[in-house]
Amino acid sequence: QVQLVESGGGLVQAGGSLRLSCLASGSVFTINNMGWSRQAPGERRELVARITSGGSTSYGDSVKGRVTISRDNAKNTVYLQIDSLKPEDTAVYYCAAGWLGGGSWRYWGQGTQVTVSS
């Protein structure tokens, strides 16, 4: 089992930046892919970013160019830097691990709310 705890969400003005952190614990050695997905009210959960243990990254189309994912394997932590925030970025952001494909992950965090005011 892998446990994921997010931090760093909050209320931000449009145009601002935010960095989310996710600390993984448990059987972390079994995990290759980690990442972030988000879900806005009334919307489907969507992939934001994904990173492998080797550092290869991929991003969702809606955030490409404004988001950077990184990880510190020594600290079992993955980060999500979001710049040029827009009101449509308002969502619950979930840390996730163990990519299953098709937008699905094996493990999920509880989520952290990000609200962007206009």
C-alpha positions as CSV (number, residue, x, y, z in Angstrom):
1,Q,0.0,0.0,0.0
2,V,1.0,3.6,-0.7
3,Q,-0.3,6.6,1.3
4,L,-0.3,10.1,-0.3
5,V,-0.7,13.3,1.6
6,E,-1.1,16.6,-0.4
7,S,-0.3,20.1,0.8
8,G,-0.1,23.6,-0.6
9,G,-3.6,24.3,-1.9
10,G,-5.5,27.5,-1.1
11,L,-7.0,30.6,-2.5
12,V,-5.0,32.4,-5.2
13,Q,-5.7,35.4,-7.5
14,A,-5.8,34.9,-11.2
15,G,-2.3,35.2,-12.7
16,G,-0.6,34.0,-9.5
17,S,1.3,30.8,-8.8
18,L,1.0,27.9,-6.5
19,R,3.1,24.9,-5.6
20,L,1.5,21.7,-4.4
21,S,3.4,19.0,-2.6
22,C,2.7,15.3,-2.1
23,L,4.5,13.1,0.4
24,A,4.3,9.4,-0.3
25,S,4.8,6.7,2.3
26,G,4.4,3.0,2.5
27,S,5.6,0.7,-0.3
28,V,6.9,3.6,-2.3
29,F,9.6,1.4,-3.9
30,T,6.8,-0.3,-5.9
31,I,5.8,3.0,-7.6
32,N,7.2,4.2,-10.9
33,N,4.7,6.9,-12.0
34,M,3.4,9.6,-9.8
35,G,1.4,12.6,-10.7
36,W,-1.6,14.9,-10.2
37,S,-5.1,14.9,-11.4
38,R,-7.8,17.4,-10.7
39,Q,-11.6,17.6,-10.6
40,A,-13.6,20.7,-10.9
41,P,-17.3,20.8,-9.7
42,G,-19.5,19.0,-12.2
43,E,-16.6,17.9,-14.3
44,R,-14.7,14.7,-14.9
45,R,-11.4,14.1,-13.2
46,E,-8.6,14.9,-15.6
47,L,-4.9,14.2,-15.6
48,V,-2.8,17.3,-14.9
49,A,0.8,15.9,-15.0
50,R,2.7,12.7,-14.6
51,I,6.3,11.9,-13.9
52,T,8.3,8.7,-13.8
53,S,11.0,7.7,-11.3
54,G,13.5,8.6,-14.0
55,G,12.1,12.1,-14.4
56,S,10.2,11.8,-17.7
57,T,7.1,14.0,-17.7
58,S,3.8,14.4,-19.5
59,Y,1.1,17.0,-19.1
60,G,-2.6,17.4,-19.8
61,D,-3.5,19.6,-22.7
62,S,-5.4,22.1,-20.6
63,V,-2.4,23.0,-18.4
64,K,0.6,22.4,-20.8
65,G,3.0,25.3,-20.6
66,R,1.8,26.5,-17.2
67,V,2.6,23.5,-15.1
68,T,5.8,21.8,-14.0
69,I,5.9,18.5,-12.2
70,S,9.0,17.4,-10.4
71,R,9.9,14.8,-7.8
72,D,12.5,14.3,-5.1
73,N,12.9,10.5,-4.8
74,A,15.0,10.8,-1.7
75,K,12.2,12.6,0.0
76,N,9.4,10.5,-1.6
77,T,7.8,13.8,-2.6
78,V,6.3,15.0,-5.8
79,Y,5.6,18.7,-6.6
80,L,3.3,20.5,-8.9
81,Q,4.1,24.1,-9.8
82,I,1.2,26.0,-11.4
83,D,1.8,29.4,-13.0
84,S,-0.4,31.9,-14.6
85,L,-3.4,30.5,-12.7
86,K,-6.9,31.0,-14.2
87,P,-10.3,30.7,-12.6
88,E,-10.9,27.6,-14.6
89,D,-8.0,26.0,-12.7
90,T,-10.2,25.9,-9.7
91,A,-10.5,22.3,-8.7
92,V,-9.6,19.7,-6.1
93,Y,-6.1,18.5,-7.0
94,Y,-5.3,14.9,-6.2
95,C,-1.9,13.4,-5.9
96,A,-1.8,9.9,-7.4
97,A,0.6,7.0,-7.8
98,G,0.8,3.9,-9.9
99,W,-0.4,4.9,-13.3
100,L,-2.9,2.4,-14.8
101,G,-3.6,4.3,-18.0
102,G,-6.8,5.9,-19.2
103,G,-6.6,8.5,-16.5
104,S,-6.6,6.0,-13.7
105,W,-4.2,5.5,-10.9
106,R,-3.8,2.8,-8.3
107,Y,-3.4,5.1,-5.4
108,W,-5.0,8.5,-4.6
109,G,-4.5,11.1,-2.0
110,Q,-7.4,12.9,-0.3
111,G,-7.1,16.0,-2.5
112,T,-6.4,19.6,-1.8
113,Q,-8.6,22.5,-2.9
114,V,-7.2,25.1,-5.2
115,T,-9.5,28.1,-5.8
116,V,-8.5,30.9,-8.2
117,S,-10.3,34.2,-7.9
118,S,-10.8,36.5,-10.9
